[in-house]
């Protein structure tokens, strides 16, 4: 315990927990969750703007019934590692996912995190390099550490900067294989990377893109296929990771690839071999989600979601707040100071709205944000109420102003 408490991150968070116990709002227990977006936390009923069930399918009766049928069909557990056996519904779900995405094959893992921590070190080895965006998801960074332990070299490049990627790849030569790891949507800011430019740099340097599109799965692209196909036109030079929780409201993650790579990952990916599989009952629900994504209903669901995101983003900009994201259901408002970020989240909670106060290391130090996640089943009235709460918060919590930043840029220019 004493040794762990010498870690800087542990020390910072224990100090936050001690000094801001009444506003910390971490490690919460949800006592109740209704069919809408209301939840009960600490005895208070609040509107939940912290859910990544973007399409609002977590309470959809069709998915609930599919899980029930899956339980009747398969029971509660697979009973073995997938290296030994998979239930037929697992294989069917992988085939349906592949057809929906337009790839040869997919491989389902227990989560997108375990997909990254298994696929990245499985794809590279001694003589290879892994180059990751400096803001890449934690699970990519952890996968890169495992690749490093396996003999690969690891480097980072400046966030969303193709020129810096080119520089880094050049300095790493010679290499056998270069894997460039990025997010399809950066989960704290909602920003989508310049994927086509990064792909051009990768191809020019005999490198392959590895894209964690967990936050784009189901909510961006045609029929919710994510960011990659729209940006690149094909999967020719990319591995794609998707989430089956978030917009799918089920469980698991997957890697989209060729059938040959699917077989190789089964051999080389330790989190596939040694990790427990997704609970079998979820596969029927995953297939049901794909049915929805491929139907006309999806256009209606996405339309509602896009309306709420636009309403929220425009409202926050009208309040002169510094807003990041808005192309996706993740919209972040810059606060900056860590203590102020925690107080801002608690203020909104007391107004009846649960959002997420995000601090270092998920964002840069003194770059704290209030992270809001829109869902398709949020009402327009709920978004208006949240905007009113932000307006009141702005008057009591020191918050950067968009107009001040724009003026500073003009003066500097």
Backbone torsions as a table, in degrees:
resi	resn	phi	psi	omega
1	UNK	NA	-45.0	179.1
2	UNK	-61.6	-40.7	179.9
3	UNK	-65.1	-42.7	179.7
4	UNK	-63.0	-35.7	-176.6
5	UNK	-74.9	-6.9	172.6
6	UNK	-81.5	-12.6	176.3
7	UNK	-68.2	132.9	-175.5
8	UNK	-59.1	-44.1	-177.5
9	UNK	-64.0	-43.6	178.6
10	UNK	-61.1	-43.2	-178.9
11	UNK	-62.5	-43.8	-179.6
12	UNK	-62.2	-45.5	-175.7
13	UNK	-73.0	-33.4	175.2
14	UNK	-66.7	-35.1	176.5
15	UNK	-66.2	-43.1	176.9
16	UNK	-60.2	-44.9	-178.1
17	UNK	-62.6	-34.7	-179.9
18	UNK	-79.1	-47.8	-172.5
19	UNK	-80.2	-23.8	-177.2
20	UNK	-127.6	42.8	-174.5
21	UNK	-58.2	-34.1	-176.4
22	UNK	-82.8	-9.1	-179.2
23	UNK	-125.1	2.8	-172.3
24	UNK	-65.6	-44.6	175.8
25	UNK	51.1	42.9	173.4
26	UNK	-117.9	158.9	178.7
27	UNK	56.1	42.9	-176.1
28	UNK	-79.4	158.5	173.1
29	UNK	-113.5	123.8	175.8
30	UNK	-89.1	117.5	-176.7
31	UNK	-85.8	-23.0	-175.4
32	UNK	-154.3	142.9	174.4
33	UNK	-139.7	119.0	-176.4
34	UNK	-90.6	-177.6	-179.4
35	UNK	-69.6	-21.7	174.8
36	UNK	-89.0	-145.2	178.6
37	UNK	-106.7	14.2	176.6
38	UNK	-82.1	140.3	175.2
39	UNK	-135.3	162.8	175.9
40	UNK	-115.1	120.2	177.6
41	UNK	-129.5	131.2	178.8
42	UNK	51.8	38.1	177.6
43	UNK	76.9	3.9	-178.1
44	UNK	-112.8	132.5	176.9
45	UNK	-87.4	121.0	-177.1
46	UNK	-133.0	159.2	174.3
47	UNK	-84.1	127.6	-173.3
48	UNK	-87.1	108.3	171.2
49	UNK	-110.8	29.7	178.1
50	UNK	-120.6	14.1	-176.8
51	UNK	-95.0	134.2	176.0
52	UNK	-95.1	17.1	171.5
53	UNK	-81.7	70.2	-165.5
54	UNK	-57.5	-37.4	-177.5
55	UNK	-86.6	-2.3	178.5
56	UNK	71.0	27.7	-175.1
57	UNK	-90.0	-3.0	-174.5
58	UNK	-65.3	-24.4	176.9
59	UNK	-112.7	15.3	179.3
60	UNK	-68.2	124.9	-176.4
61	UNK	-60.4	-26.7	179.4
62	UNK	-68.5	-38.5	178.8
63	UNK	-71.6	-40.3	179.2
64	UNK	-61.4	-43.1	178.4
65	UNK	-66.1	-37.2	178.9
66	UNK	-63.5	-39.8	177.1
67	UNK	-64.5	-42.5	177.8
68	UNK	-59.1	-44.9	179.2
69	UNK	-64.6	-37.4	177.4
70	UNK	-63.9	-37.4	176.6
71	UNK	-64.0	-42.4	178.2
72	UNK	-63.5	-35.9	-174.6
73	UNK	-79.2	-40.0	-169.6
74	UNK	-120.5	-11.9	-173.4
75	UNK	81.6	-164.6	-171.6
76	UNK	-91.8	-11.9	-171.6
77	UNK	-153.6	150.6	-179.6
78	UNK	-69.3	-34.5	176.7
79	UNK	88.7	-4.4	-178.7
80	UNK	-164.5	159.4	170.4
81	UNK	-61.7	149.4	178.0
82	UNK	-65.9	-16.9	175.3
83	UNK	-61.5	-25.2	178.8
84	UNK	-95.8	-45.8	-176.0
85	UNK	-163.0	149.3	174.8
86	UNK	-128.3	143.5	175.1
87	UNK	-68.5	153.1	-176.4
88	UNK	-58.5	-33.9	-179.1
89	UNK	-65.3	-28.4	177.0
90	UNK	-65.7	-46.0	179.1
91	UNK	-64.6	-42.1	179.1
92	UNK	-61.8	-41.8	179.6
93	UNK	-64.0	-40.8	177.8
94	UNK	-63.3	-40.6	179.4
95	UNK	-67.9	-40.1	177.9
96	UNK	-66.8	-40.1	176.6
97	UNK	-60.2	-43.9	-179.3
98	UNK	-63.0	-44.1	-179.7
99	UNK	-65.0	-40.6	178.9
100	UNK	-63.6	-43.0	-178.6
101	UNK	-75.9	-30.3	-174.1
102	UNK	88.6	36.3	176.9
103	UNK	-120.3	168.9	179.6
104	UNK	-69.4	-41.0	-171.7
105	UNK	-154.8	160.4	168.5
106	UNK	-134.0	159.3	176.3
107	UNK	-130.1	119.4	-176.5
108	UNK	-89.1	133.1	175.8
109	UNK	-112.6	169.0	178.5
110	UNK	-62.6	-24.2	177.5
111	UNK	-161.5	164.9	175.3
112	UNK	-65.4	-34.7	176.6
113	UNK	-59.6	-47.4	179.8
114	UNK	-70.4	-25.9	173.1
115	UNK	-62.9	-47.7	179.7
116	UNK	-64.6	-40.5	-176.8
117	UNK	-76.5	-11.7	175.8
118	UNK	-103.9	-40.6	-174.6
119	UNK	-74.6	-42.6	-175.5
120	UNK	-60.7	-54.0	177.1
121	UNK	-68.6	-19.1	176.1
122	UNK	-75.4	-28.0	-176.1
123	UNK	-84.6	-22.0	-174.9
124	UNK	-126.7	165.7	178.0
125	UNK	-159.4	-155.8	-178.9
126	UNK	-61.2	132.8	-177.7
127	UNK	93.4	-5.7	-179.0
128	UNK	-106.9	166.6	177.6
129	UNK	-130.6	146.6	173.0
130	UNK	-118.7	122.9	-179.3
131	UNK	-118.7	121.2	-175.9
132	UNK	-122.9	145.5	172.4
133	UNK	-56.9	139.3	-176.2
134	UNK	-63.2	-18.9	177.8
135	UNK	-103.7	13.7	-178.7
136	UNK	-59.2	151.6	-176.4
137	UNK	-55.6	148.2	-179.0
138	UNK	-51.5	-38.5	-178.0
139	UNK	-67.5	-30.5	173.1
140	UNK	-67.0	-43.7	179.3
141	UNK	-62.2	-39.9	178.1
142	UNK	-68.0	-38.1	175.4
143	UNK	-62.6	-37.8	178.1
144	UNK	-65.5	-36.8	177.4
145	UNK	-62.8	-40.6	177.1
146	UNK	-65.8	-37.6	176.7
147	UNK	-64.4	-39.5	177.3
148	UNK	-61.1	-43.7	178.0
149	UNK	-63.3	-26.7	179.2
150	UNK	-85.9	2.2	174.5
151	UNK	110.1	-7.3	177.9
152	UNK	-78.0	155.9	171.8
153	UNK	-91.7	147.6	-176.4
154	UNK	-128.4	137.2	177.5
155	UNK	-145.7	164.6	177.2
156	UNK	-121.8	158.5	172.8
157	UNK	-128.7	159.9	-176.1
158	UNK	-60.6	142.5	-173.2
159	UNK	-53.8	119.7	174.4
160	UNK	58.7	31.6	-177.3
161	UNK	-114.6	96.5	-179.9
162	UNK	-58.2	-37.7	-179.6
163	UNK	-62.8	-38.6	179.5
164	UNK	-71.9	-33.6	174.1
165	UNK	-60.0	-44.2	178.6
166	UNK	-58.8	-44.8	-179.9
167	UNK	-61.3	-46.0	-176.6
168	UNK	-65.3	-44.4	179.1
169	UNK	-61.6	-38.5	179.0
170	UNK	-63.6	-40.2	-178.7
171	UNK	-70.8	-21.1	-176.8
172	UNK	-87.5	-11.6	-179.3
173	UNK	-62.6	147.7	0.8
174	UNK	-85.9	153.6	174.4
175	UNK	-145.8	160.0	178.0
176	UNK	-84.6	-52.2	179.5
177	UNK	-131.6	138.0	174.1
178	UNK	-121.2	124.6	179.8
179	UNK	-112.4	118.5	-178.4
180	UNK	-101.8	113.5	-171.8
181	UNK	-104.4	124.0	179.5
182	UNK	-138.9	169.5	171.1
183	UNK	-95.9	146.1	172.4
184	UNK	-75.0	-33.5	172.2
185	UNK	-140.3	125.1	179.9
186	UNK	-78.4	120.3	-161.9
187	UNK	-69.6	-22.0	-179.2
188	UNK	-91.5	-24.0	-177.6
189	UNK	-112.9	-18.7	-175.4
190	UNK	75.5	11.3	-176.9
191	UNK	-81.1	138.1	175.3
192	UNK	-99.9	130.1	-175.6
193	UNK	-73.4	163.1	174.3
194	UNK	-77.0	74.0	-167.4
195	UNK	-63.5	-40.1	-178.8
196	UNK	-63.7	-40.0	178.3
197	UNK	-67.2	-40.6	178.2
198	UNK	-65.9	-35.5	178.6
199	UNK	-66.8	-40.1	178.4
200	UNK	-61.5	-41.8	178.4
201	UNK	-65.5	-43.3	-179.5
202	UNK	-60.6	-47.3	-179.6
203	UNK	-62.8	-38.3	-179.9
204	UNK	-66.7	-19.3	-178.0
205	UNK	-116.5	24.1	178.8
206	UNK	51.2	45.2	179.4
207	UNK	-118.6	159.4	-178.6
208	UNK	-118.9	138.7	177.0
209	UNK	-80.6	143.1	173.2
210	UNK	-127.6	112.9	-167.1
211	UNK	-119.1	116.1	173.8
212	UNK	-84.7	100.3	-176.1
213	UNK	-103.5	32.1	-175.5
214	UNK	-57.2	-38.6	-176.6
215	UNK	-88.4	-4.7	173.7
216	UNK	-98.8	-19.7	-177.5
217	UNK	-60.1	121.4	175.6
218	UNK	88.8	-14.3	-174.7
219	UNK	-123.2	-12.5	177.7
220	UNK	-126.4	158.1	178.1
221	UNK	79.4	169.4	-179.9
222	UNK	-63.4	129.3	-177.7
223	UNK	53.9	27.2	175.7
224	UNK	73.7	21.1	-175.2
225	UNK	-74.2	-2.1	175.6
226	UNK	99.6	-166.8	-170.8
227	UNK	-88.3	-22.0	-162.7
228	UNK	-74.4	-51.4	-174.5
229	UNK	-63.5	-40.9	178.5
230	UNK	-63.7	-38.2	-176.5
231	UNK	-77.8	-38.2	-171.6
232	UNK	-107.4	-18.6	179.9
233	UNK	83.7	-15.6	177.8
234	UNK	-163.7	172.0	175.4
235	UNK	-104.2	18.9	-172.1
236	UNK	-56.0	-37.1	-175.2
237	UNK	-122.1	34.6	-175.0
238	UNK	-148.4	138.8	162.2
239	UNK	-96.1	138.6	-178.2
240	UNK	-122.5	131.1	174.3
241	UNK	-107.3	134.2	178.0
242	UNK	-127.2	163.7	179.7
243	UNK	-107.4	143.7	174.3
244	UNK	-110.4	8.2	169.3
245	UNK	-98.6	-114.8	174.3
246	UNK	20.1	-116.9	-175.8
247	UNK	-61.5	-32.4	179.6
248	UNK	-72.4	-23.4	179.4
249	UNK	57.4	29.5	178.2
250	UNK	-118.3	-124.2	179.0
251	UNK	-155.3	145.9	175.6
252	UNK	112.0	176.2	174.7
253	UNK	-145.9	170.0	-178.6
254	UNK	-148.3	157.6	169.9
255	UNK	-112.1	128.4	176.9
256	UNK	-97.6	129.8	-172.7
257	UNK	-163.4	-171.0	173.9
258	UNK	-81.0	165.8	178.8
259	UNK	-63.9	-34.2	178.3
260	UNK	-64.8	-45.2	178.4
261	UNK	-66.5	-33.4	176.4
262	UNK	-57.9	-44.4	-179.9
263	UNK	-66.2	-43.1	-178.9
264	UNK	-65.5	-38.6	178.3
265	UNK	-66.8	-33.3	175.5
266	UNK	-61.7	-29.5	-179.9
267	UNK	-84.6	-37.7	-168.7
268	UNK	-103.4	-8.8	-170.4
269	UNK	-101.9	106.6	-171.7
270	UNK	-67.2	-33.1	-179.6
271	UNK	-72.2	-19.1	171.8
272	UNK	-77.5	-44.2	-175.2
273	UNK	-72.4	-44.2	-170.9
274	UNK	-105.2	-3.9	178.7
275	UNK	-91.6	144.7	175.6
276	UNK	-65.5	144.4	-176.1
277	UNK	-77.8	169.4	171.6
278	UNK	-58.9	140.6	176.9
279	UNK	-55.9	126.2	-171.9
280	UNK	-54.1	-32.9	-177.1
281	UNK	-59.7	-23.9	-177.3
282	UNK	-74.2	-20.5	-174.2
283	UNK	-65.9	-36.9	176.4
284	UNK	-63.7	-35.8	177.9
285	UNK	-69.7	-39.4	177.1
286	UNK	-59.0	-43.8	178.8
287	UNK	-64.3	-36.9	178.0
288	UNK	-65.2	-38.0	177.1
289	UNK	-63.3	-42.2	179.1
290	UNK	-61.5	-39.3	175.7
291	UNK	-56.4	-43.7	-179.6
292	UNK	-66.3	-43.8	-178.5
293	UNK	-63.1	-30.6	-178.5
294	UNK	-89.4	1.2	-176.8
295	UNK	-102.3	170.3	175.4
296	UNK	-65.7	-23.3	180.0
297	UNK	-60.0	-32.4	-178.3
298	UNK	-60.1	-37.7	179.1
299	UNK	-59.9	-39.9	178.8
300	UNK	-66.7	-44.6	-179.8
301	UNK	-62.8	-47.7	179.3
302	UNK	-61.7	-36.6	178.5
303	UNK	-60.5	-44.5	178.0
304	UNK	-63.5	-42.9	-179.6
305	UNK	-63.1	-46.6	-179.4
306	UNK	-61.9	-37.3	177.6
307	UNK	-61.9	-43.9	-178.7
308	UNK	-67.0	-41.1	179.3
309	UNK	-63.1	-44.7	179.0
310	UNK	-63.3	-44.3	179.0
311	UNK	-59.1	-45.7	-178.8
312	UNK	-66.6	-47.7	-175.9
313	UNK	-63.2	-46.9	179.4
314	UNK	-62.6	-39.2	179.6
315	UNK	-64.7	-41.0	178.9
316	UNK	-67.3	-38.9	177.5
317	UNK	-66.0	-37.4	177.2
318	UNK	-64.0	-25.2	176.9
319	UNK	-83.1	3.4	178.2
320	UNK	66.5	27.1	177.2
321	UNK	-88.5	157.7	178.0
322	UNK	-86.9	112.9	-171.4
323	UNK	-113.4	134.3	174.3
324	UNK	-116.7	145.5	-179.0
325	UNK	88.6	-154.0	-178.4
326	UNK	108.0	-17.4	173.9
327	UNK	-81.9	-16.7	-177.7
328	UNK	-128.8	177.3	178.8
329	UNK	-71.0	-2.3	178.5
330	UNK	-96.6	120.4	179.3
331	UNK	-128.5	123.2	-177.1
332	UNK	-115.5	140.5	178.2
333	UNK	-112.1	124.2	-178.1
334	UNK	-72.9	130.9	171.1
335	UNK	-114.2	-50.8	175.8
336	UNK	108.6	-90.1	-177.4
337	UNK	-58.9	137.5	-175.5
338	UNK	-62.8	-46.5	-179.3
339	UNK	-63.3	-42.6	178.6
340	UNK	-64.0	-35.5	178.9
341	UNK	-64.2	-42.7	177.2
342	UNK	-64.7	-42.3	179.8
343	UNK	-64.9	-37.1	179.4
344	UNK	-63.7	-44.3	178.2
345	UNK	-62.2	-40.4	179.0
346	UNK	-68.8	-37.1	177.7
347	UNK	-60.2	-47.0	179.7
348	UNK	-64.9	-36.7	177.1
349	UNK	-61.5	-44.2	180.0
350	UNK	-66.5	-23.4	176.3
351	UNK	-82.4	-5.9	176.5
352	UNK	104.0	19.8	-176.8
353	UNK	-133.6	121.3	176.6
354	UNK	-91.2	120.4	172.7
355	UNK	-128.9	179.2	-176.4
356	UNK	-113.0	124.1	173.0
357	UNK	-85.8	113.5	-173.4
358	UNK	-108.6	127.1	-175.9
359	UNK	-122.3	174.1	171.5
360	UNK	-54.0	138.4	11.5
361	UNK	-96.0	4.1	178.8
362	UNK	-66.5	-27.2	173.8
363	UNK	-131.5	165.2	179.3
364	UNK	-58.8	153.3	177.7
365	UNK	-59.3	135.7	-173.8
366	UNK	62.5	23.1	176.6
367	UNK	-119.5	33.7	-176.9
368	UNK	-59.5	143.2	-179.2
369	UNK	-132.7	155.1	165.3
370	UNK	-94.7	116.9	-175.3
371	UNK	-100.1	119.6	-179.4
372	UNK	-112.3	135.6	177.8
373	UNK	-121.2	115.9	178.6
374	UNK	-81.2	144.8	174.7
375	UNK	-122.5	154.1	-179.1
376	UNK	-63.6	-23.2	-179.8
377	UNK	-101.1	17.9	164.6
378	UNK	-76.0	138.9	176.9
379	UNK	-84.3	159.0	175.1
380	UNK	-60.7	-35.5	179.3
381	UNK	-65.2	-37.3	178.7
382	UNK	-64.7	-41.9	179.0
383	UNK	-65.7	-42.1	176.7
384	UNK	-59.7	-40.6	178.6
385	UNK	-64.1	-41.1	178.0
386	UNK	-63.8	-41.3	178.4
387	UNK	-62.8	-39.0	176.7
388	UNK	-63.9	-38.3	177.2
389	UNK	-66.2	-39.2	175.6
390	UNK	-62.6	-39.6	179.4
391	UNK	-61.4	-42.3	178.1
392	UNK	-68.8	-38.3	178.9
393	UNK	-62.0	-41.1	-178.0
394	UNK	-57.6	-28.3	-177.3
395	UNK	-83.0	-13.8	-176.6
396	UNK	-121.1	-17.4	179.4
397	UNK	-113.8	127.2	176.8
398	UNK	-57.7	118.4	-174.4
399	UNK	-135.8	131.2	178.4
400	UNK	-57.8	146.1	178.9
401	UNK	-106.9	136.8	-180.0
402	UNK	-62.2	-41.5	-177.7
403	UNK	-63.7	-37.0	178.3
404	UNK	-64.5	-42.0	-179.7
405	UNK	-65.5	-42.0	179.5
406	UNK	-64.7	-38.9	177.8
407	UNK	-65.2	-41.0	178.6
408	UNK	-61.8	-39.2	178.0
409	UNK	-64.2	-42.7	179.7
410	UNK	-63.1	-41.5	179.9
411	UNK	-67.2	-39.7	-179.8
412	UNK	-68.1	-32.1	-178.5
413	UNK	-76.4	NA	NA
